[in-house]
Amino acid sequence: MVGFFNLHDTPGSTEDYWLFPFFIDKSYQRNGFGAAAIEELCRHLKENQPDCQLTRLTVHPENDAGVKFYTTLGFTDDHVLTYGEPTFSRCLRGGNQQQGYRS
């Protein structure tokens, strides 16, 4: 197995989906699998979830490589903590990013 992820919608909303967790096995990292998976996921959401505006995720506060990876793929820091971790989101369609959710 190269990696795995779970995709969740926000209860009561179809405008944003959460990618949690997202893992690529260490032996497969830095080979493009993670970026390809994110791009395919976003393409899938655009085509199959027409109301979806954002893809959201959290990054462990000490995971600098993760922050760099996600920002390279177009995610931006929402400046909100979700379950104690910084929340990042990527717009799938035009418009401004919404504020993250607090827990």
N, C-alpha and C positions, 0 to 999 in steps of 0.2 A: 504494500500500500504506500503510495507516495504522500498522501495527506488526507485530510478530511475537514469538513466544516458543517455547521448547522446554520440554517437560515430561519429567522423568526420575524413575523410581522409584529408591529406594536398592537397590543389588544385594542380593539375598537377602531383601528385605522388601517388603511391599505396604502397610505402615502409614504411610509418608510418601512424598511426592512433592516433587521439587525443581523449581522454576520458574527456569530458567536458560538463556539470558538472557531478559529481558523488556524490550522496547523499544517505545515509541510515537514515531513520527516527530515531530520538533520542531514542525513546522507544525500538528500535530494535538493537541499536548499542551494540557492545561488545558481540554479540551472534554468530559471525562467518559468518553472512550474507554478509558483505562487502568483506571479504577474498574469500568466495565462489564465489561471483559475479565476482571479478577480475580474479580468476583462470579460471572460465568458459569463460569469455570474451577472455582471452588470448588463451585458447584452441580453441575457435571458430575462432579467427583470424588466427591461425596457419593452421587450416583445410580448411578454406574458402577463405582466402586471401593469396595465396602462395608467393606473392611478399612482403608482410608485414614483416618488420624487427623489428620495434619498436612500442611500445605503449607509448604515451606521455600524460602527464597531468601537471597541475599547482596546487600548494598548496598555500593557503593564508599564507603570511609571519608570521603571529602570530599563525598558526595552528600547534603547536609542536606535538600534538597527530596524526595529519594527516601525518606529515613527518615520524614519527615513524612507523605508520601503513604501508605506502607505501614502506618504505625502508625494512621493514620486509618481504614484498612481492616481493622483488627483484628490486625495482625501485632505480635508483641512481640519484643524483643531477647533472644536466647538467651544473650548474653554469652559467645559462642564465636566464634572466627575460623575460617572455612572458606576455604582458599586465600588467606589474608591479609585477608579481608573479613568484617565483622560479619554474623552469621547471624541471620535473623529467621524466625519461624514463626507460623502461624495454625492454631488448633485447628479442625477441621471437625466434631468431635463432642464431647460432654461429656468431662470429665476434665481432668487436669493436663497441661500441656505437658511433653514430654520434653526432655532435654538435647540440644543440637545435636551434630553429629559434628565431630570434629577431623581435620584432614588434615595 
